[in-house]
């Protein structure tokens, strides 16, 4: 082994949706936008894994190129 470099990537799922009761005019524009959004289903594990793999590709490529330069 020439070198060891820890690599860490994350795939983060975020979805914000809200409901309200009462006077909609009392909400901020940010809150109103969240009320207009619909919840979406949590992605499957393989989708999150593929997203993390896409984030990892340039990191691994850079490490390989750096190792060749040494």
C-alpha positions as protocol buffer text, in pm:
chain_id: "A"
residue {
  index: 1
  type: UNK
  ca { x: 0 y: 0 z: 0 }
}
residue {
  index: 2
  type: UNK
  ca { x: 139 y: 337 z: -99 }
}
residue {
  index: 3
  type: UNK
  ca { x: -111 y: 560 z: 75 }
}
residue {
  index: 4
  type: UNK
  ca { x: -443 y: 547 z: 254 }
}
residue {
  index: 5
  type: UNK
  ca { x: -695 y: 832 z: 241 }
}
residue {
  index: 6
  type: UNK
  ca { x: -1032 y: 823 z: 415 }
}
residue {
  index: 7
  type: UNK
  ca { x: -1321 y: 926 z: 193 }
}
residue {
  index: 8
  type: UNK
  ca { x: -1664 y: 1020 z: 323 }
}
residue {
  index: 9
  type: UNK
  ca { x: -1974 y: 1107 z: 118 }
}
residue {
  index: 10
  type: UNK
  ca { x: -2338 y: 1137 z: 214 }
}
residue {
  index: 11
  type: UNK
  ca { x: -2666 y: 1118 z: 30 }
}
residue {
  index: 12
  type: UNK
  ca { x: -2918 y: 1336 z: 211 }
}
residue {
  index: 13
  type: UNK
  ca { x: -3291 y: 1324 z: 146 }
}
residue {
  index: 14
  type: UNK
  ca { x: -3485 y: 1639 z: 237 }
}
residue {
  index: 15
  type: UNK
  ca { x: -3851 y: 1710 z: 181 }
}
residue {
  index: 16
  type: UNK
  ca { x: -4056 y: 1973 z: 358 }
}
residue {
  index: 17
  type: UNK
  ca { x: -4433 y: 1988 z: 343 }
}
residue {
  index: 18
  type: UNK
  ca { x: -4678 y: 2141 z: 588 }
}
residue {
  index: 19
  type: UNK
  ca { x: -5044 y: 2192 z: 653 }
}
residue {
  index: 20
  type: UNK
  ca { x: -5215 y: 2471 z: 841 }
}
residue {
  index: 21
  type: UNK
  ca { x: -5548 y: 2563 z: 991 }
}
residue {
  index: 22
  type: UNK
  ca { x: -5660 y: 2921 z: 1034 }
}
residue {
  index: 23
  type: UNK
  ca { x: -5586 y: 3238 z: 842 }
}
residue {
  index: 24
  type: UNK
  ca { x: -5335 y: 3175 z: 562 }
}
residue {
  index: 25
  type: UNK
  ca { x: -5245 y: 3546 z: 560 }
}
residue {
  index: 26
  type: UNK
  ca { x: -5083 y: 3502 z: 903 }
}
residue {
  index: 27
  type: UNK
  ca { x: -4815 y: 3280 z: 749 }
}
residue {
  index: 28
  type: UNK
  ca { x: -4483 y: 3407 z: 620 }
}
residue {
  index: 29
  type: UNK
  ca { x: -4415 y: 3362 z: 250 }
}
residue {
  index: 30
  type: UNK
  ca { x: -4165 y: 3087 z: 343 }
}
residue {
  index: 31
  type: UNK
  ca { x: -4434 y: 2901 z: 540 }
}
residue {
  index: 32
  type: UNK
  ca { x: -4691 y: 2946 z: 263 }
}
residue {
  index: 33
  type: UNK
  ca { x: -4449 y: 2789 z: 13 }
}
residue {
  index: 34
  type: UNK
  ca { x: -4404 y: 2489 z: 244 }
}
residue {
  index: 35
  type: UNK
  ca { x: -4783 y: 2452 z: 267 }
}
residue {
  index: 36
  type: UNK
  ca { x: -4807 y: 2439 z: -112 }
}
residue {
  index: 37
  type: UNK
  ca { x: -4551 y: 2156 z: -130 }
}
residue {
  index: 38
  type: UNK
  ca { x: -4660 y: 1793 z: -130 }
}
residue {
  index: 39
  type: UNK
  ca { x: -4474 y: 1522 z: 61 }
}
residue {
  index: 40
  type: UNK
  ca { x: -4279 y: 1283 z: -158 }
}
residue {
  index: 41
  type: UNK
  ca { x: -4191 y: 923 z: -71 }
}
residue {
  index: 42
  type: UNK
  ca { x: -3854 y: 841 z: 79 }
}
residue {
  index: 43
  type: UNK
  ca { x: -3618 y: 717 z: -195 }
}
residue {
  index: 44
  type: UNK
  ca { x: -3512 y: 354 z: -215 }
}
residue {
  index: 45
  type: UNK
  ca { x: -3173 y: 255 z: -77 }
}
residue {
  index: 46
  type: UNK
  ca { x: -3032 y: 199 z: -423 }
}
residue {
  index: 47
  type: UNK
  ca { x: -3122 y: 554 z: -529 }
}
residue {
  index: 48
  type: UNK
  ca { x: -2941 y: 698 z: -227 }
}
residue {
  index: 49
  type: UNK
  ca { x: -2646 y: 470 z: -290 }
}
residue {
  index: 50
  type: UNK
  ca { x: -2621 y: 584 z: -653 }
}
residue {
  index: 51
  type: UNK
  ca { x: -2634 y: 948 z: -542 }
}
residue {
  index: 52
  type: UNK
  ca { x: -2348 y: 887 z: -297 }
}
residue {
  index: 53
  type: UNK
  ca { x: -2150 y: 702 z: -566 }
}
residue {
  index: 54
  type: UNK
  ca { x: -2186 y: 1000 z: -802 }
}
residue {
  index: 55
  type: UNK
  ca { x: -2050 y: 1229 z: -530 }
}
residue {
  index: 56
  type: UNK
  ca { x: -1760 y: 991 z: -470 }
}
residue {
  index: 57
  type: UNK
  ca { x: -1648 y: 962 z: -835 }
}
residue {
  index: 58
  type: UNK
  ca { x: -1461 y: 1294 z: -858 }
}
residue {
  index: 59
  type: UNK
  ca { x: -1300 y: 1239 z: -517 }
}
residue {
  index: 60
  type: UNK
  ca { x: -1168 y: 897 z: -614 }
}
residue {
  index: 61
  type: UNK
  ca { x: -1055 y: 1024 z: -954 }
}
residue {
  index: 62
  type: UNK
  ca { x: -860 y: 1306 z: -788 }
}
residue {
  index: 63
  type: UNK
  ca { x: -697 y: 1062 z: -544 }
}
residue {
  index: 64
  type: UNK
  ca { x: -594 y: 829 z: -827 }
}
residue {
  index: 65
  type: UNK
  ca { x: -443 y: 1116 z: -1028 }
}
residue {
  index: 66
  type: UNK
  ca { x: -262 y: 1246 z: -718 }
}
residue {
  index: 67
  type: UNK
  ca { x: -120 y: 901 z: -645 }
}
residue {
  index: 68
  type: UNK
  ca { x: 12 y: 875 z: -1003 }
}
residue {
  index: 69
  type: UNK
  ca { x: 194 y: 1208 z: -959 }
}
residue {
  index: 70
  type: UNK
  ca { x: 378 y: 1093 z: -648 }
}
